[in-house]
């Protein structure tokens, strides 16, 4: 079994939307908002060409997890849309994807990495805490979606 986390390539075209929308509706029982669908449908226009990034966890050349990092302002970032497909859960891919986002923001000399979540994601919430994320007020540049119940952030110290 080969696990690899990659930045977006054409081989993953359509994977972000497929994995994320399926997870939200089938695992969480939540209807995706149009703003979310528009974002995940075209990661090139909605993340990459704006200077943001989309990461894909590939297992044996099949996409089984996704996450995006969005720049909120000159120093703050948000990771969003983190999902690992059901067949790949328990392999630590969620944690690897979050660590990839952390490394990415550190490379950009970011000050804070934010996330939005909701209480139903208890395992993810515990992982975020274990990685060093803390509860935080909503940053002014963050678009908060209706399902959000929790805002957290990781603060980076200057080197």
Residue pairs with C-beta under 8 A, 6 or more apart in sequence:
1 59
1 60
2 58
2 59
2 60
2 61
3 57
3 58
3 59
3 91
3 93
3 96
4 57
4 58
5 55
5 56
5 57
5 58
5 96
5 97
5 100
6 12
6 55
6 56
6 58
7 53
7 54
7 55
7 56
8 43
8 44
8 47
8 48
8 53
8 54
8 55
8 56
9 56
12 56
12 58
12 63
15 56
15 63
15 66
16 40
16 41
16 43
16 54
16 56
16 66
16 68
16 81
17 37
17 40
17 41
19 63
19 64
19 65
19 66
19 83
19 85
20 32
20 36
20 40
20 66
20 81
20 83
21 32
21 37
21 40
22 85
23 83
23 85
23 86
24 30
24 31
24 32
24 36
24 83
25 31
25 32
27 86
28 120
30 147
33 145
33 146
33 147
35 143
35 145
36 81
36 145
38 46
39 46
39 47
39 68
39 81
40 46
40 66
40 81
43 54
43 68
46 52
47 53
47 54
47 68
47 69
47 70
48 54
50 70
50 71
51 71
52 68
52 69
52 70
52 71
53 68
53 69
53 104
54 66
54 67
54 68
54 69
55 66
55 67
55 68
55 69
55 97
55 100
55 101
55 104
56 63
56 65
56 66
57 63
57 64
57 65
57 66
57 84
57 88
57 93
57 96
57 97
58 64
59 88
59 91
59 93
64 84
64 85
64 87
64 88
64 93
65 82
65 83
65 84
65 85
65 88
65 93
65 94
65 97
66 81
66 82
66 83
66 97
67 79
67 80
67 81
67 82
67 83
67 97
67 98
67 100
67 101
68 79
68 80
68 81
69 77
69 78
69 79
69 80
69 101
69 104
69 105
69 113
70 77
70 78
70 79
70 80
71 77
72 78
72 114
72 139
72 141
72 142
73 139
73 141
75 110
75 111
75 112
76 110
76 111
76 112
76 113
76 114
76 139
76 141
77 101
77 105
77 108
77 110
77 112
77 113
77 114
78 113
78 114
78 115
78 116
78 142
79 98
79 101
79 113
79 114
79 115
80 115
80 116
82 94
82 97
82 98
82 115
82 124
84 91
84 93
84 94
84 97
94 124
94 127
95 127
95 131
98 127
98 128
98 131
99 131
101 113
102 113
102 131
102 154
105 113
105 156
106 156
109 156
109 158
109 159
110 156
111 155
111 156
112 136
112 139
112 153
112 154
112 155
112 156
113 133
113 153
113 154
113 156
114 136
114 139
114 142
114 151
114 152
114 153
115 128
115 133
115 151
115 152
115 153
116 142
116 144
116 145
116 148
116 150
116 151
117 124
117 125
117 128
117 148
117 149
117 150
117 152
118 147
118 148
118 149
118 150
119 125
119 149
119 150
125 150
128 152
131 154
132 154
133 152
133 153
133 154
134 152
134 153
134 154
134 155
135 150
135 151
135 152
136 151
136 152
136 153
137 151
138 144
138 151
139 153
142 151
144 151
